[in-house]
Amino acid sequence: MFENIENIKLLNIVSQVSSPYLINAGRSNHGFVFKLSGASRYEFSRGIIELKEGEMLYIPKGTPYTVRRISECDSQYMALCFDADIDYAEPRLYPMHNFSDINYICNNLMRLWLFRSRSDEFKCISFFYDILSKICEMDKAVYRSNQQYQLIEPAVEYIKAHIFDSSLKVQDLPELCGISGTYFRKIFASRFGTSPQKYIINKRLTHANMILNNGDFESIADVAASVGYEDALYFSRTFKEKYGVSPSKVVRMCNGE
């Protein structure tokens, strides 16, 4: 889920005591909720998750839910609110002991954000990215232990090694795994939340967008070739479908035109 996250921005950090009962019709942003004390029950349309002290819950943007405090004592939590593009996002529970500097979370992070200087803001953002990194590693460990993922791992590694090669063909990938194309696409989509073709396109265009914004290139055709597109016109059309603007428009905007 978090392997394909894009356009990330930390919006806010809040800390307070949980209400005994709360209905949320839909979050306006993504959130990591750290349970610092007590316990609460989160009721989603697809199931119930109990969040206890020492655990963290990811709640996707737009998700409606009901939360009930189930501990007798006050239930304290801290939430990191952020915006991002995440495919096939769903609520998920994580143990907090996998994160380093947990005491830092509990004692300092909220205060740093509230009274932040520029350097403090960077510290908070750095910690936020550290959380994302740990979550990706945990998700990867789960998938790697999955027998189905092991079937497509040769193709995944091949994609990583040849992502910008124009000779990379999606139809050749199932053969690397010794399985049918239909089964390969099914496993791939369950792991990455998208088809192999869209996954490759997304990685290529994301990198192309970085090159265009950095300005370190000779021409649009050079950018296209560097990310695996032999046809610059096809690259431009595909880029515009994803970002809503053409590569040349991105260049003009970066130049202040």
URKALIN-V803480 format. One record per backbone hydrogen bond with DSSP energy under -0.5 kcal/mol. NH is the residue of the N-H (numbers start at 1). CO is the residue of the C=O. If there is no record, write none. Layout:
BEGIN
NH_CO ; NH_CO
END
This chain:
BEGIN
4_1 ; 5_2 ; 6_85 ; 9_83 ; 11_81 ; 12_81 ; 14_79 ; 16_77 ; 18_75 ; 22_67 ; 24_22 ; 24_65 ; 25_23 ; 27_63 ; 30_82 ; 31_59 ; 32_80 ; 33_31 ; 33_57 ; 34_32 ; 34_78 ; 35_33 ; 35_55 ; 36_34 ; 36_76 ; 37_76 ; 40_51 ; 41_68 ; 42_40 ; 42_49 ; 43_41 ; 43_66 ; 44_42 ; 44_47 ; 47_44 ; 49_42 ; 51_40 ; 51_49 ; 52_50 ; 53_38 ; 54_35 ; 55_52 ; 56_94 ; 57_33 ; 58_92 ; 59_31 ; 59_57 ; 62_27 ; 63_60 ; 65_24 ; 66_43 ; 67_22 ; 68_41 ; 69_20 ; 70_39 ; 71_39 ; 76_74 ; 77_16 ; 78_34 ; 79_14 ; 80_32 ; 81_12 ; 81_79 ; 82_30 ; 83_9 ; 85_6 ; 86_84 ; 89_86 ; 92_58 ; 94_56 ; 96_54 ; 98_95 ; 99_96 ; 105_101 ; 106_102 ; 107_103 ; 108_104 ; 109_104 ; 110_105 ; 112_108 ; 113_109 ; 114_110 ; 115_111 ; 116_113 ; 121_117 ; 122_118 ; 123_119 ; 124_120 ; 125_121 ; 126_122 ; 127_123 ; 128_124 ; 129_125 ; 130_126 ; 131_127 ; 132_128 ; 133_129 ; 134_130 ; 135_131 ; 136_132 ; 137_133 ; 138_134 ; 139_135 ; 140_136 ; 141_137 ; 142_138 ; 143_139 ; 144_140 ; 145_141 ; 146_143 ; 150_146 ; 151_147 ; 151_148 ; 152_148 ; 152_149 ; 153_149 ; 155_152 ; 156_152 ; 157_153 ; 158_154 ; 159_155 ; 160_156 ; 161_157 ; 162_158 ; 163_159 ; 165_162 ; 168_165 ; 172_169 ; 173_170 ; 174_170 ; 176_172 ; 176_173 ; 177_173 ; 177_174 ; 178_174 ; 179_174 ; 184_180 ; 185_181 ; 186_182 ; 187_183 ; 188_184 ; 189_185 ; 190_186 ; 191_187 ; 192_188 ; 193_189 ; 199_195 ; 200_196 ; 201_197 ; 202_198 ; 203_199 ; 204_200 ; 205_201 ; 206_202 ; 207_203 ; 208_204 ; 209_205 ; 210_206 ; 211_207 ; 212_208 ; 213_209 ; 214_210 ; 215_211 ; 216_211 ; 217_215 ; 223_219 ; 224_220 ; 225_221 ; 226_222 ; 227_223 ; 227_224 ; 228_225 ; 229_224 ; 230_228 ; 232_230 ; 235_231 ; 236_232 ; 237_233 ; 238_234 ; 239_235 ; 240_236 ; 241_237 ; 242_238 ; 243_239 ; 244_240 ; 250_246 ; 251_247 ; 252_248 ; 253_249 ; 254_250 ; 255_251 ; 256_253 ; 257_252
END
